[in-house]
Structures are given as structure tokens and as C-alpha cells.
Amino acid sequence: MDKQTRRILDIFEKIDSIPRCSKHEERISRWLQEWAEDQGLDHSADQWGNVVMRIPPSPGFEKSPAVVIQGHMDMVCEKAADSGHDFSKDPIRFVYEGDWLKADRTTLGADNGIAIAMALALAGDATLAHPALELLFTVDEEQGLTGANKLSEDFIRGRILLNLDSEEEGVLTVGCSGGRETRITLPVEFSELPGGFLSRRITVGGLKGGHSGVDIHRHRASANKLLARLLEALSRAFDIRLVSIQGGSAHNAIPRDSEAVIALSPANEESLQKIVAGFEQTARNEHTASESSIAIRVSGSGDTADRSIQALSAADTVKAIRLMLVIPHGVLGMSAEVEDLVETSNNFAVISTQKDSLRLLTSQRSSVMSRLDSVTAEIEALAHLAGAATETGSDYPSWPANMSSPLLARCRNVYRDLYGKEPAVNIMHAGLECAVLGARFPDMDMISFGPTILNPHSPDEKILLPAIAGVWKYLVELLRSFSI
């Protein structure tokens, strides 16, 4: 590992020692401001916690245009079922495996902590040649792009922006999908169980999960969809009552774990075990190439359920299962214009029972905003047919690609001169803050790139160490190219 990569990782490890789950960025925002003060840098923070640091141009770059380098502070906080990690206080523990860095059974937070680390490494190196820089760090990207949406028009002055939130070295991202969320509330009634019924817990786990934009096309199973299908098969075979259900954790993470407590007659215990075992094999057969560890288990004592346990009525149990079953998940359409680009998708993200309702959260994405409107309307219609209420929001726009961008031409030229080959140019199915920033600052010329990160938004997240060195080298040369 070279010295510069080590320096970046040291900064990143410090960042990862500070709790920074989405919507809880107070401590990392404060730390960044203190870091800027220690370095003697001009800096500002707004009421939302967004931070900007301003770095003067190197000698000879005084007339060059200012460049904004941007990343987000927050991270998706996901952990394995057997992890005792507390994201509110525990530092992320690094695990090195050859050329890869991952965390100990949690998300690593390289999405997007590595961008902050690289930016601070730039700020701390007086030997580098660059134009005036504005290091922009935003809050709450992962759960609504809130920080970018709240930026005031005078918070940054530069109109050339390098977003460091893409996740494949050698790829320049020039566009992304828009998205929105739909919250579904199905009213249900709970009542006492019939006499003699057993309670059983069914768990679906062992799935890879991942980023609902970046990984949605990788044929990974959704724990929520698998559980819905299993419950439907059970309800067809015999009478079951739904006691509770909980699955998924975030709008932008493919659900890895889901569980339900059901009640049933002791006479159907043997059938329950057979159906579950058969469905587990079915799920494994369907996902042979993408999921190697699917596990569906039944647990619970042989005693009858406590009569004080409340369960959904027979009619509401069926209604709830059918609603879960019809909510779409996965790729809904591929782009007709860009080869291999997912155009439209939906993530059946979260499901839970409350005291008087079943709650569902879906996250729709599309690079074509009319298609985003269409899939949202379909999900709302399905919910309304089941008697559920819907609330749709957290909208963010798409970022249309500008293939004639001067910044794109510059980035291509620098990459070609540096590596002797053409970079890939990509449109991303996931959302990027560039979409919001482009809407707020229409004259902003933007591009996104970054080091290779696999399995973001899951405990399998990892970053390729040599890619950090490659992106750093490219970033330094790109900034040097702005000399006038």
C-alpha cells in the first residue's frame, strides 16, 4: 500500500469512528468544522449541518475557475444478524482482506466516507497544484437527498462540480435516475386467537441484500417478497393468523432479513414444516447464481399460544398477505436507449405491523420521470384496492446526461493521457446528489466518479484498495489540468 493511500485510509478510519447514520450527522458535521478550524481553512455550515471548506488556488491558478468537490456525510447503517454493533456509539471496525477493505459484519461507510477522506487529504497537502476549491459535504443523502435540497444559492460559488460518490474506478458517471418513496398503511383489526392455536416464528435470512439502485439488477432475492410468497402458500393450505411481521430496514437497501409470527392449529404443524422446507428449496433453485445462503426457518415451542396474544382476523390476514404479494420488487423495465441500463425499478423495502395497521415502504426509481409517475400510480392503485392509504414523497429528480459537457471532455482527455485508454461513460440507476444540485444550480457542470465499492448498503460492503490510489492519481491530475 502506497503512502498516499495509507494517509487517506487513516482519515477515513477517523471518519468511521464517528457515528453518522442518515439523519444523525450532528457529530460528523461538528468534527468537520473543527478539522477546518484546526487547518486554518475558511469554512461555513448551514442550519442543516451541510459544511463547505474553501481552499485558495495554488500559485498560477488564480484565474482558473473554482472547482467544487462533493460527497455526503451520512452512511447506511446495516449489520449482520449476529452483530452486536451499536451504530449510535461504536466505531466501524476495519477488516483487511488482501486488496479489499471491509467492516466487521456492518456496512463500511465507504459510501460516501471515502469521498470525505479524499477531499480532506487534498486540503491537507500544500504541494498539490489546483484551482480554488470548495469542499462540499452534505447531510442525509441516503434518505432523501435532504442536505443537497436545502443548500442556499450562495452556499457555494463554483460551477464545476466533481461528485465522488460513484463506485467503479475508470467510470465517469454523467446521469442518474430520479426516485420517490411510497408509504402504505393498511388498517387491520387484532383479536384473540382461537383456542388451542400454536404460535410459530418464520424467519427468512442469509440474503446478500445490497443497494436498491446499484444492485437491483443482480437477481438478488428480497426477504420481504420471499416471506410474502411463503405466507401466501401457507394460507392456501390451511387457516393461519398473522400475529406480527417485520422485514427490511431502509428504503435504499434490498431487504436481507424478514420474519413473521403466525398462529395455526396444531393439526397443521406437520404441513407447516413441509411447506416451509419445500419453499426454501424453491427459493434456492430460483437464485442459484445469486444467493448461496438462503435460510428459511420455523421456530417456537410446542405449547399452545398465550391467549393474550393478539392476531389479525382471518380476513385481515388474507388481505395483508395479498397486499404484500402484489407489491412489485426488482427491475420493471430496461432502457431502450442505453444498453444494459435499468430504466425503472421498485424496492419493496420495509414492512411492519403496528398496533392497528400493516405498514409498507416502497422505493421507486426511473431515469424517465413519466415512468416513475406510472409505477408510483400502479403501487398506489394496488394499495387502494386493498383498502390501504398511501403517502408518496421524498422525490428527487433524474440527472439527464449532457454528452457535450466541457467537463466531460476534460475528464476524458485527462484519463486518456494518464492511462492510455478511454474511460467508460455511464448513467447510473441509483440516485445522486448531482440531480438535485443540477436542479438548484442550472449552470453547474458536473461529473461523478470514485473508487470501486462492492455491495454498498449491506454488511458485505467493501472497497478496493488499489482503486483508491488510482482515483487519487486521477483526481490530482484532473485538478492540475485547470491551469490557465
C-alpha positions as CSV (number, residue, x, y, z in Angstrom):
1,M,0.0,0.0,0.0
2,D,1.4,3.4,-1.0
3,K,1.9,6.3,1.4
4,Q,-0.9,8.4,0.0
5,T,-3.5,5.5,0.2
6,R,-2.4,4.9,3.8
7,R,-3.0,8.6,4.5
8,I,-6.4,8.6,3.0
9,L,-7.4,5.4,5.0
10,D,-6.2,7.0,8.2
11,I,-8.5,9.9,7.6
12,F,-11.3,7.5,6.6
13,E,-10.8,5.5,9.8
14,K,-11.2,8.6,11.9
15,I,-14.4,9.5,10.0
16,D,-15.7,5.9,10.6
17,S,-15.1,6.3,14.3
18,I,-17.8,9.0,14.4
19,P,-21.5,7.8,14.3
20,R,-23.1,9.1,11.2
21,C,-26.2,7.2,10.2
22,S,-28.6,9.1,8.0
23,K,-30.4,11.9,9.8
24,H,-27.8,11.7,12.7
25,E,-24.9,13.6,11.2
26,E,-24.5,16.2,14.0
27,R,-21.2,14.8,15.3
28,I,-19.5,14.3,11.9
29,S,-20.6,17.8,10.8
30,R,-19.2,19.3,14.0
31,W,-16.0,17.3,13.6
32,L,-15.5,18.6,10.0
33,Q,-15.9,22.2,11.2
34,E,-13.4,21.6,14.0
35,W,-11.0,20.0,11.4
36,A,-11.3,23.0,9.2
37,E,-10.6,25.4,12.1
38,D,-7.5,23.3,13.1
39,Q,-6.2,23.6,9.5
40,G,-6.9,27.3,9.4
41,L,-9.4,26.9,6.5
42,D,-12.2,29.3,5.7
43,H,-15.4,27.3,6.2
44,S,-19.2,27.6,6.7
45,A,-22.0,25.4,8.0
46,D,-25.7,25.9,7.5
47,Q,-28.6,25.1,9.9
48,W,-29.0,21.7,8.4
49,G,-25.4,20.6,9.0
50,N,-24.0,20.9,5.5
51,V,-20.4,22.0,5.5
52,V,-18.2,23.8,3.0
53,M,-14.5,24.4,3.2
54,R,-12.8,26.9,0.9
55,I,-9.2,26.4,-0.2
56,P,-7.3,29.1,-2.1
57,P,-5.8,28.4,-5.5
58,S,-2.2,27.3,-5.9
59,P,0.2,29.8,-7.5
60,G,-0.6,30.1,-11.2
61,F,-4.2,29.0,-10.8
62,E,-5.6,32.4,-9.6
63,K,-7.6,32.9,-12.8
64,S,-8.8,29.3,-13.1
65,P,-12.5,28.6,-12.4
66,A,-13.2,27.3,-8.9
67,V,-14.0,23.6,-8.5
68,V,-16.4,22.1,-6.0
69,I,-15.5,18.6,-4.7
70,Q,-18.6,17.0,-3.1
71,G,-19.5,14.0,-1.0
72,H,-22.1,13.2,1.6
73,M,-21.5,12.6,5.3
74,D,-24.1,10.0,6.1
75,M,-24.0,6.3,5.7
76,V,-26.5,3.4,5.5
77,C,-26.3,1.6,8.8
78,E,-26.8,-2.1,8.2
79,K,-25.4,-5.0,10.2
80,A,-25.5,-8.8,10.1
81,A,-28.0,-10.5,12.4
82,D,-25.2,-11.8,14.7
83,S,-23.6,-8.4,15.1
84,G,-23.8,-6.5,18.4
85,H,-22.6,-3.3,16.8
86,D,-24.3,-0.1,18.1
87,F,-24.2,2.5,15.3
88,S,-25.1,5.3,17.8
89,K,-21.7,4.9,19.6
90,D,-19.5,2.2,18.2
91,P,-16.7,2.9,15.7
92,I,-16.7,0.9,12.5
93,R,-14.1,-1.9,12.8
94,F,-11.9,-2.3,9.7
95,V,-11.1,-5.7,8.3
96,Y,-8.4,-6.0,5.6
97,E,-8.6,-8.9,3.2
98,G,-5.9,-8.8,0.6
99,D,-6.6,-5.8,-1.7
100,W,-10.0,-5.2,-0.1
101,L,-11.2,-3.3,3.0
102,K,-14.4,-4.2,4.6
103,A,-16.0,-3.9,8.1
104,D,-16.7,-6.4,10.8
105,R,-20.3,-7.5,9.9
106,T,-21.5,-4.0,9.3
107,T,-21.6,-1.6,6.4
108,L,-18.2,0.0,5.9
109,G,-19.4,3.5,5.2
110,A,-17.1,3.9,2.2
111,D,-20.3,5.1,0.6
112,N,-19.5,8.0,0.9
113,G,-16.9,8.4,3.7
114,I,-14.1,7.8,1.3
115,A,-15.1,10.9,-0.6
116,I,-14.7,13.0,2.6
117,A,-11.3,11.3,3.3
118,M,-10.0,12.1,-0.2
119,A,-11.2,15.7,0.0
120,L,-9.6,16.3,3.3
121,A,-6.4,14.7,2.0
122,L,-6.4,17.3,-0.8
123,A,-7.0,20.1,1.7
124,G,-4.1,18.9,3.9
125,D,-1.5,18.7,1.1
126,A,0.1,22.1,0.2
127,T,2.2,20.5,-2.5
128,L,-0.7,19.9,-4.9
129,A,-1.5,22.1,-7.8
130,H,-5.1,23.1,-8.1
131,P,-7.6,25.9,-8.7
132,A,-9.7,27.4,-5.9
133,L,-11.5,24.5,-4.2
134,E,-14.8,24.3,-2.3
135,L,-15.1,21.0,-0.4
136,L,-18.9,20.5,0.0
137,F,-20.1,17.9,2.4
138,T,-23.9,17.3,2.6
139,V,-26.1,15.6,5.1
140,D,-28.8,13.0,4.7
141,E,-28.1,11.9,1.1
142,E,-29.2,8.3,1.7
143,Q,-32.7,9.1,3.0
144,G,-33.9,11.8,0.7
145,L,-31.0,13.9,-0.5
146,T,-32.1,16.4,2.1
147,G,-28.8,18.3,2.5
148,A,-28.4,19.0,-1.2
149,N,-32.1,20.0,-1.4
150,K,-31.6,22.6,1.5
151,L,-28.5,24.3,0.1
152,S,-28.9,28.0,-0.2
153,E,-27.9,29.6,-3.6
154,D,-24.9,31.4,-2.0
155,F,-23.5,28.4,-0.1
156,I,-21.1,27.5,-2.9
157,R,-19.8,29.7,-5.7
158,G,-18.1,27.3,-8.0
159,R,-19.9,26.0,-11.1
160,I,-17.8,23.0,-11.8
161,L,-18.5,20.0,-9.6
162,L,-16.7,16.7,-9.0
163,N,-19.0,14.3,-7.1
164,L,-17.0,11.5,-5.6
165,D,-20.0,9.1,-5.0
166,S,-19.7,6.7,-7.9
167,E,-18.4,3.2,-7.2
168,E,-16.4,1.9,-10.1
169,E,-12.9,3.1,-10.9
170,G,-12.4,4.1,-14.5
171,V,-16.1,5.0,-15.0
172,L,-17.4,8.6,-15.4
173,T,-21.0,8.9,-14.4
174,V,-22.9,11.6,-16.3
175,G,-26.5,10.9,-15.4
176,C,-28.7,9.1,-12.8
177,S,-32.3,8.1,-12.1
178,G,-34.9,10.0,-10.2
179,G,-36.9,8.4,-7.4
180,R,-39.6,8.7,-4.7
181,E,-41.0,6.7,-1.9
182,T,-44.5,5.5,-1.1
183,R,-45.7,4.6,2.4
184,I,-48.7,2.3,2.5
185,T,-50.9,1.9,5.6
186,L,-53.4,-0.9,5.7
187,P,-55.9,-0.7,8.6
188,V,-56.2,-4.1,10.4
189,E,-58.0,-5.5,13.4
190,F,-56.3,-7.6,16.1
191,S,-58.3,-10.1,18.2
192,E,-57.7,-13.1,20.5
193,L,-56.6,-16.3,18.9
194,P,-58.9,-19.3,18.5
195,G,-58.4,-21.8,21.4
196,G,-55.6,-24.2,21.0
197,F,-53.7,-22.4,18.3
198,L,-49.9,-22.6,18.2
199,S,-47.6,-19.6,17.5
200,R,-44.6,-20.1,15.2
201,R,-41.9,-17.7,14.1
202,I,-40.8,-17.9,10.4
203,T,-37.6,-16.2,9.5
204,V,-36.1,-15.5,6.1
205,G,-32.4,-14.7,6.1
206,G,-29.0,-15.3,4.7
207,L,-29.5,-13.0,1.8
208,K,-27.0,-10.6,0.3
209,G,-29.2,-7.5,0.1
210,G,-27.4,-4.5,-1.3
211,H,-28.0,-1.1,-2.8
212,S,-31.5,-0.9,-4.3
213,G,-30.2,1.1,-7.2
214,V,-26.7,-0.3,-7.9
215,D,-27.6,-3.9,-7.2
216,I,-31.3,-4.2,-8.2
217,H,-30.4,-5.9,-11.5
218,R,-28.2,-8.6,-9.9
219,H,-31.1,-11.0,-9.3
220,R,-30.7,-10.8,-5.5
221,A,-33.7,-12.1,-3.5
222,S,-35.8,-9.8,-1.4
223,A,-36.6,-11.3,2.0
224,N,-39.9,-9.4,2.1
225,K,-41.0,-10.9,-1.2
226,L,-39.9,-14.4,-0.3
227,L,-41.8,-14.2,3.0
228,A,-44.9,-12.9,1.3
229,R,-44.9,-15.8,-1.1
230,L,-44.4,-18.3,1.7
231,L,-47.2,-16.8,3.8
232,E,-49.5,-17.0,0.7
233,A,-48.6,-20.7,0.2
234,L,-49.4,-21.4,3.9
235,S,-52.7,-19.5,3.8
236,R,-53.8,-21.6,0.8
237,A,-53.0,-24.8,2.6
238,F,-54.7,-24.1,5.9
239,D,-56.0,-21.3,8.2
240,I,-53.2,-19.1,9.6
241,R,-53.4,-15.8,11.6
242,L,-50.7,-13.2,11.2
243,V,-49.5,-12.0,14.7
244,S,-46.7,-9.8,13.5
245,I,-44.3,-9.2,10.7
246,Q,-41.0,-7.2,10.3
247,G,-38.7,-7.0,7.4
248,G,-36.2,-4.7,5.8
249,S,-34.6,-1.6,7.3
250,A,-34.1,1.2,4.8
251,H,-35.7,2.5,1.6
252,N,-32.5,2.1,-0.4
253,A,-31.4,-1.3,0.8
254,I,-32.7,-4.6,-0.6
255,P,-34.2,-6.5,2.4
256,R,-31.9,-9.2,3.7
257,D,-34.0,-10.4,6.6
258,S,-37.7,-10.7,7.2
259,E,-39.7,-12.5,9.9
260,A,-43.3,-13.2,10.7
261,V,-45.1,-14.7,13.7
262,I,-48.1,-16.7,12.7
263,A,-50.7,-18.8,14.6
264,L,-52.1,-22.0,13.4
265,S,-53.9,-25.2,14.6
266,P,-51.7,-28.0,16.0
267,A,-53.2,-30.2,13.3
268,N,-51.4,-28.2,10.6
269,E,-47.9,-28.3,12.3
270,E,-46.6,-31.1,10.1
271,S,-47.9,-29.4,6.9
272,L,-46.2,-26.1,8.0
273,Q,-42.8,-27.8,8.3
274,K,-43.2,-29.4,4.9
275,I,-44.3,-26.3,3.1
276,V,-41.5,-24.2,4.6
277,A,-38.9,-26.8,3.7
278,G,-40.2,-27.1,0.1
279,F,-40.3,-23.3,-0.3
280,E,-36.8,-22.9,0.9
281,Q,-35.6,-25.3,-1.8
282,T,-37.7,-23.5,-4.4
283,A,-36.1,-20.2,-3.4
284,R,-32.6,-21.7,-3.6
285,N,-33.4,-23.1,-7.0
286,E,-34.6,-19.7,-8.3
287,H,-31.5,-17.9,-7.0
288,T,-28.8,-20.5,-7.6
289,A,-26.5,-18.0,-9.3
290,S,-27.0,-15.0,-7.0
291,E,-27.8,-16.3,-3.5
292,S,-25.8,-19.1,-1.8
293,S,-27.0,-18.9,1.8
294,I,-30.8,-18.6,1.7
295,A,-32.2,-19.9,5.1
296,I,-35.9,-20.1,6.0
297,R,-36.6,-21.4,9.4
298,V,-39.5,-22.1,11.7
299,S,-39.1,-21.8,15.5
300,G,-41.4,-21.9,18.5
301,S,-42.4,-24.2,21.3
302,G,-44.9,-27.0,21.0
303,D,-47.2,-25.3,23.6
304,T,-50.4,-23.5,22.6
305,A,-50.1,-19.8,22.2
306,D,-50.8,-17.5,25.1
307,R,-54.4,-16.4,24.8
308,S,-53.4,-12.9,25.5
309,I,-51.6,-12.8,22.1
310,Q,-53.4,-10.7,19.6
311,A,-53.5,-11.6,15.9
312,L,-55.1,-10.3,12.8
313,S,-58.5,-11.6,12.0
314,A,-58.8,-14.3,9.3
315,A,-60.0,-11.8,6.7
316,D,-57.3,-9.2,7.5
317,T,-54.6,-11.9,7.5
318,V,-55.5,-12.8,3.9
319,K,-55.8,-9.1,2.9
320,A,-52.4,-8.3,4.3
321,I,-50.7,-11.3,2.6
322,R,-52.3,-10.5,-0.7
323,L,-51.2,-6.8,-0.5
324,M,-47.6,-7.9,0.2
325,L,-47.7,-10.4,-2.6
326,V,-48.8,-7.9,-5.3
327,I,-46.3,-5.1,-4.4
328,P,-43.7,-5.3,-7.2
329,H,-40.0,-5.7,-6.5
330,G,-37.0,-5.6,-8.8
331,V,-36.3,-4.4,-12.3
332,L,-39.5,-3.2,-14.0
333,G,-38.0,-2.0,-17.3
334,M,-34.7,-1.6,-19.1
335,S,-33.7,1.4,-21.1
336,A,-34.4,1.3,-24.8
337,E,-31.7,3.9,-25.4
338,V,-28.8,2.9,-23.2
339,E,-27.6,-0.7,-23.4
340,D,-27.8,-2.6,-20.1
341,L,-29.2,0.4,-18.2
342,V,-32.0,-0.3,-15.7
343,E,-34.7,2.3,-16.5
344,T,-37.3,1.6,-13.9
345,S,-37.4,-0.4,-10.7
346,N,-39.1,-0.8,-7.3
347,N,-37.7,-1.9,-4.0
348,F,-40.2,-3.4,-1.6
349,A,-38.1,-2.0,1.2
350,V,-39.7,-2.3,4.6
351,I,-42.8,-4.0,6.2
352,S,-44.0,-4.0,9.8
353,T,-47.1,-4.5,11.9
354,Q,-48.2,-1.7,14.2
355,K,-51.0,-1.7,16.8
356,D,-53.7,-1.1,14.3
357,S,-52.1,-1.4,10.8
358,L,-49.7,-3.0,8.4
359,R,-47.1,-0.6,7.1
360,L,-45.2,-0.9,3.9
361,L,-42.5,1.2,2.3
362,T,-41.5,1.1,-1.3
363,S,-38.8,3.0,-3.2
364,Q,-39.3,3.6,-6.9
365,R,-36.6,4.7,-9.3
366,S,-36.5,5.6,-13.0
367,S,-34.4,7.6,-15.4
368,V,-37.7,8.6,-17.2
369,M,-39.8,10.7,-14.9
370,S,-43.1,9.7,-16.6
371,R,-42.3,6.1,-15.9
372,L,-41.6,7.0,-12.3
373,D,-45.0,8.6,-12.2
374,S,-46.5,5.5,-13.8
375,V,-45.1,2.9,-11.4
376,T,-45.9,5.1,-8.4
377,A,-49.5,5.3,-9.6
378,E,-49.6,1.5,-10.0
379,I,-48.4,0.9,-6.5
380,E,-50.9,3.4,-5.1
381,A,-53.7,1.8,-7.1
382,L,-52.8,-1.7,-5.7
383,A,-52.8,-0.3,-2.2
384,H,-56.1,1.5,-2.6
385,L,-57.8,-1.7,-4.0
386,A,-56.7,-3.4,-0.8
387,G,-58.3,-0.6,1.3
388,A,-55.0,0.9,2.3
389,A,-54.0,4.6,2.4
390,T,-50.8,5.9,0.7
391,E,-48.5,8.8,1.2
392,T,-45.9,9.5,-1.5
393,G,-43.0,11.8,-1.2
394,S,-39.2,12.1,-0.8
395,D,-39.0,12.9,-4.5
396,Y,-35.7,13.7,-6.3
397,P,-35.2,14.3,-10.0
398,S,-33.2,12.5,-12.5
399,W,-29.9,13.9,-13.8
400,P,-30.1,14.0,-17.6
401,A,-26.8,13.2,-19.3
402,N,-25.1,16.0,-21.1
403,M,-22.7,14.4,-23.5
404,S,-21.4,17.7,-24.8
405,S,-20.3,18.9,-21.3
406,P,-17.0,20.6,-21.4
407,L,-16.2,19.0,-18.0
408,L,-16.8,15.5,-19.5
409,A,-14.5,16.3,-22.4
410,R,-11.8,17.4,-20.0
411,C,-12.2,14.3,-17.8
412,R,-11.9,12.1,-20.8
413,N,-8.8,13.8,-22.0
414,V,-7.1,13.6,-18.7
415,Y,-8.0,10.0,-18.2
416,R,-6.7,9.1,-21.7
417,D,-3.4,11.0,-21.2
418,L,-2.9,9.3,-17.8
419,Y,-3.9,5.7,-18.6
420,G,-3.6,5.5,-22.4
421,K,-7.2,4.3,-22.8
422,E,-10.8,5.7,-22.8
423,P,-12.8,5.8,-19.6
424,A,-16.2,4.2,-19.5
425,V,-19.1,6.8,-19.5
426,N,-22.1,5.6,-17.5
427,I,-25.6,6.6,-16.5
428,M,-26.4,5.3,-13.0
429,H,-29.8,3.7,-12.0
430,A,-29.2,4.9,-8.4
431,G,-29.8,8.5,-7.3
432,L,-27.0,11.0,-7.0
433,E,-26.9,14.4,-5.4
434,C,-25.9,15.7,-8.9
435,A,-29.6,15.5,-9.8
436,V,-30.6,17.9,-7.0
437,L,-27.6,20.2,-7.4
438,G,-28.2,20.4,-11.1
439,A,-31.8,21.5,-10.4
440,R,-30.7,24.0,-7.8
441,F,-27.8,25.4,-9.8
442,P,-28.8,25.0,-13.5
443,D,-25.4,26.3,-14.8
444,M,-23.4,23.7,-12.9
445,D,-21.2,21.4,-15.0
446,M,-21.0,18.1,-13.1
447,I,-19.4,14.7,-13.3
448,S,-19.2,11.8,-10.8
449,F,-16.5,9.2,-10.2
450,G,-14.9,7.2,-7.4
451,P,-13.1,4.1,-6.3
452,T,-14.5,0.6,-6.7
453,I,-17.0,-0.3,-3.9
454,L,-18.9,-3.6,-3.9
455,N,-22.2,-4.4,-2.1
456,P,-22.9,-0.9,-0.7
457,H,-25.8,-0.7,1.8
458,S,-25.1,-4.2,3.1
459,P,-22.7,-5.7,5.7
460,D,-20.7,-7.1,2.7
461,E,-19.7,-3.6,1.6
462,K,-16.0,-3.4,0.7
463,I,-13.7,-1.1,-1.2
464,L,-10.8,-2.0,-3.5
465,L,-7.6,-0.5,-2.1
466,P,-5.7,-0.1,-5.4
467,A,-8.7,1.7,-6.7
468,I,-8.3,4.4,-4.0
469,A,-4.7,5.0,-5.3
470,G,-6.0,5.1,-8.9
471,V,-8.8,7.6,-8.3
472,W,-6.5,9.8,-6.2
473,K,-3.9,9.9,-9.0
474,Y,-6.7,10.8,-11.5
475,L,-8.2,13.5,-9.2
476,V,-4.8,15.2,-8.7
477,E,-4.1,15.3,-12.5
478,L,-7.7,16.4,-13.2
479,L,-7.3,19.4,-10.9
480,R,-3.9,20.2,-12.3
481,S,-5.4,20.4,-15.8
482,F,-7.4,23.5,-14.9
483,S,-4.2,25.6,-15.1
484,I,-4.7,28.6,-17.4
